[in-house]
Amino acid sequence: MVRDGVYYAAGFTLAAAVIAWLTNPWLALPLFIVGAFCAWFFRDPERMIPAGPVAVSPADGRVVSVVEEAPGITRISIFLNIFDVHVNRAPISGIISSVNYQKGMFLAASRTAASVRNEQNQVTIQTEDTQVVFKQIAGLIARRIVFTKQPGDYVSLGERVGMIRFGSRADVLFGPEWHVEVREGMRVLAGSSVLARRAGTPEPLEVRTVALEESVLCPT
């Protein structure tokens, strides 16, 4: 569980216990339920990180669009509902060259306009021969973006880098050197689902096997 989840869950549970002790235990039931939900929402499961020249999803959720953002630039947008794991992971290994926070609106994260107009954190990860940009985008309910790294930090493929609370969106931008492996409507898992592969590189057998297993576990 994410550390913030411990605080939320413990706080609501303690409040419920006090109310149950001082008054009617039934009055404390809603707070017990909220505490249990917080413990579940802030879960942080381990993930199998694929090998090879790939980029993984930075977030759990459903791919809501795969579009050409600009000539040679493809944007993949992932919508996280309130039931998804909200821990974010690095899409590639490399150096964080920039982190740009932008204030904005809190439109529903499933809307296309959210990619531009909503409050967001844009992170660029750089390697010797490529870079990938991903955005943590707030949603209608999500009002806090957490990012735990700084410019100059090295991150590994699939490493935990932050989270967005209570429903949100993640965008990933790829240059022409990347071949996109997902399509609209697919379910993806942070750190383990391959979004794109360096163009011209073969797909390892073990990655194909993992992808097949995920398609069974997370049908579209």
C-alpha positions as CSV (number, residue, x, y, z in Angstrom):
1,M,0.0,0.0,0.0
2,V,1.1,3.6,-0.7
3,R,2.1,5.4,2.5
4,D,-0.6,8.0,2.0
5,G,-3.1,5.2,2.0
6,V,-2.0,4.1,5.4
7,Y,-2.7,7.6,6.8
8,Y,-6.1,7.8,5.2
9,A,-7.2,4.3,6.2
10,A,-5.9,4.7,9.7
11,G,-7.5,8.1,10.1
12,F,-11.0,7.0,9.1
13,T,-10.7,3.8,11.0
14,L,-9.6,5.6,14.2
15,A,-12.5,8.1,13.8
16,A,-14.9,5.2,13.3
17,A,-13.6,3.5,16.4
18,V,-14.1,6.6,18.5
19,I,-17.6,7.2,17.3
20,A,-18.5,3.5,17.8
21,W,-17.2,3.7,21.4
22,L,-18.9,7.0,22.3
23,T,-22.2,6.5,20.4
24,N,-24.0,3.8,18.4
25,P,-21.6,1.5,16.5
26,W,-23.9,1.6,13.4
27,L,-23.1,5.3,13.1
28,A,-19.5,4.5,12.7
29,L,-20.1,2.0,9.8
30,P,-19.8,4.5,7.0
31,L,-16.3,5.6,8.3
32,F,-15.2,2.0,8.6
33,I,-16.3,1.5,4.9
34,V,-14.4,4.6,3.8
35,G,-11.3,3.5,5.6
36,A,-11.4,0.1,4.0
37,F,-11.9,1.7,0.6
38,C,-8.9,3.9,1.1
39,A,-6.8,0.9,2.0
40,W,-7.9,-0.8,-1.2
41,F,-7.6,2.3,-3.4
42,F,-4.0,3.0,-2.4
43,R,-2.9,-0.6,-3.1
44,D,0.5,-0.9,-4.9
45,P,0.9,-4.4,-6.4
46,E,4.2,-5.7,-7.7
47,R,4.4,-5.9,-11.5
48,M,6.4,-8.1,-14.0
49,I,8.6,-5.7,-16.0
50,P,9.2,-6.7,-19.6
51,A,12.7,-6.8,-21.1
52,G,13.9,-5.4,-24.4
53,P,13.7,-2.0,-26.2
54,V,10.1,-1.3,-25.1
55,A,8.1,1.4,-23.4
56,V,5.5,0.4,-20.8
57,S,2.4,2.0,-19.7
58,P,2.8,4.6,-16.9
59,A,-0.6,3.8,-15.6
60,D,-3.3,1.2,-15.2
61,G,-6.5,1.9,-17.2
62,R,-8.1,1.8,-20.6
63,V,-6.5,3.2,-23.8
64,V,-9.0,5.9,-24.9
65,S,-7.1,7.2,-27.9
66,V,-4.1,6.6,-30.1
67,V,-3.6,9.7,-32.3
68,E,-1.0,11.7,-34.2
69,E,-0.4,14.7,-31.9
70,A,1.9,16.3,-34.4
71,P,3.9,15.2,-37.4
72,G,5.9,12.1,-36.3
73,I,4.5,12.3,-32.7
74,T,2.0,9.8,-31.5
75,R,-0.1,10.3,-28.3
76,I,-1.5,7.4,-26.3
77,S,-4.1,8.5,-23.7
78,I,-5.0,6.2,-20.8
79,F,-8.1,6.7,-18.6
80,L,-7.9,5.6,-15.0
81,N,-11.3,5.0,-13.3
82,I,-11.6,5.1,-9.6
83,F,-11.2,1.3,-9.4
84,D,-7.8,1.2,-11.1
85,V,-4.4,1.1,-9.3
86,H,-3.3,4.8,-9.4
87,V,0.5,4.4,-8.8
88,N,2.4,5.7,-11.9
89,R,5.5,4.1,-13.3
90,A,8.3,5.2,-15.6
91,P,7.5,4.3,-19.3
92,I,11.2,3.9,-20.2
93,S,14.6,3.9,-18.5
94,G,16.6,7.1,-18.7
95,I,17.3,10.5,-17.2
96,I,14.5,12.8,-16.3
97,S,15.4,15.9,-18.3
98,S,12.4,18.1,-17.3
99,V,9.3,18.2,-15.1
100,N,6.8,20.9,-15.9
101,Y,3.7,21.4,-13.8
102,Q,0.8,23.2,-15.4
103,K,-2.3,24.5,-13.6
104,G,-5.6,24.0,-15.3
105,M,-9.1,22.8,-15.2
106,F,-10.6,19.6,-13.8
107,L,-12.6,18.3,-16.8
108,A,-13.6,14.7,-16.8
109,A,-10.4,12.8,-17.6
110,S,-12.1,10.7,-20.3
111,R,-12.6,13.8,-22.4
112,T,-10.0,14.6,-25.2
113,A,-9.8,18.2,-24.0
114,A,-8.4,17.1,-20.7
115,S,-5.0,16.4,-22.4
116,V,-4.6,20.1,-22.9
117,R,-6.8,22.0,-20.5
118,N,-6.6,20.1,-17.3
119,E,-4.1,20.5,-14.4
120,Q,-1.1,18.3,-15.3
121,N,2.5,17.3,-14.7
122,Q,4.6,16.8,-17.9
123,V,7.7,14.6,-17.5
124,T,10.4,14.1,-20.2
125,I,12.6,11.0,-19.9
126,Q,15.8,11.2,-22.1
127,T,18.2,8.5,-23.3
128,E,21.2,8.8,-25.6
129,D,19.0,8.3,-28.7
130,T,15.4,8.9,-27.8
131,Q,13.0,10.5,-25.4
132,V,9.5,9.8,-24.1
133,V,7.1,12.4,-22.6
134,F,4.4,11.4,-20.3
135,K,1.7,13.5,-18.5
136,Q,0.0,12.9,-15.2
137,I,-3.4,14.6,-15.8
138,A,-5.9,15.4,-13.1
139,G,-9.5,14.6,-13.6
140,L,-13.0,15.6,-12.4
141,I,-12.5,14.1,-9.0
142,A,-8.7,13.8,-8.8
143,R,-7.2,17.0,-7.4
144,R,-3.7,16.1,-6.4
145,I,-0.8,14.9,-8.6
146,V,2.1,13.3,-6.8
147,F,5.5,13.0,-8.5
148,T,8.4,11.7,-6.4
149,K,11.4,12.3,-8.8
150,Q,13.4,15.4,-9.8
151,P,15.1,16.5,-13.0
152,G,18.4,14.8,-13.3
153,D,17.2,11.6,-11.6
154,Y,17.7,8.3,-13.3
155,V,14.6,6.1,-13.5
156,S,14.4,2.4,-14.5
157,L,11.8,1.0,-16.8
158,G,8.6,0.4,-14.7
159,E,10.0,2.2,-11.6
160,R,7.4,3.8,-9.4
161,V,7.4,7.6,-9.9
162,G,4.2,8.9,-8.3
163,M,0.5,8.7,-8.4
164,I,-2.7,10.6,-9.2
165,R,-5.6,10.3,-6.8
166,F,-9.2,9.2,-7.4
167,G,-9.7,9.0,-11.2
168,S,-7.4,10.6,-13.8
169,R,-5.6,10.3,-17.1
170,A,-2.1,9.6,-18.4
171,D,-0.8,10.6,-21.8
172,V,2.4,9.3,-23.4
173,L,4.0,10.9,-26.4
174,F,6.3,8.8,-28.8
175,G,8.5,10.0,-31.6
176,P,8.8,8.2,-35.0
177,E,11.5,5.9,-33.7
178,W,8.8,4.0,-31.8
179,H,6.3,1.5,-33.1
180,V,3.0,1.6,-31.1
181,E,1.8,-1.7,-29.9
182,V,-1.7,-0.9,-28.5
183,R,-5.0,0.3,-29.9
184,E,-8.0,2.1,-28.5
185,G,-10.1,0.2,-26.1
186,M,-7.3,-2.0,-24.7
187,R,-6.7,-2.4,-21.0
188,V,-3.2,-1.8,-19.8
189,L,-1.2,-2.3,-16.6
190,A,1.4,0.2,-15.3
191,G,4.9,-1.2,-15.6
192,S,4.1,-4.4,-17.4
193,S,1.9,-3.6,-20.5
194,V,4.0,-2.7,-23.6
195,L,2.8,0.5,-25.2
196,A,5.5,0.8,-27.9
197,R,8.6,-0.9,-29.2
198,R,11.7,0.7,-30.8
199,A,11.1,0.4,-34.5
200,G,12.9,-2.4,-36.3
201,T,13.5,-4.5,-33.1
202,P,11.9,-8.0,-32.9
203,E,9.3,-8.9,-30.2
204,P,10.8,-11.4,-27.7
205,L,8.7,-14.6,-27.2
206,E,8.4,-14.0,-23.4
207,V,6.8,-10.6,-24.0
208,R,4.3,-12.1,-26.4
209,T,3.4,-14.6,-23.7
210,V,3.0,-11.9,-21.0
211,A,0.8,-9.9,-23.4
212,L,-1.4,-13.0,-24.1
213,E,-1.8,-13.6,-20.3
214,E,-2.8,-10.0,-19.7
215,S,-5.4,-10.1,-22.5
216,V,-7.0,-13.1,-20.7
217,L,-6.9,-11.4,-17.3
218,C,-7.9,-7.9,-18.7
219,P,-10.3,-8.5,-21.6
220,T,-11.2,-5.4,-23.7
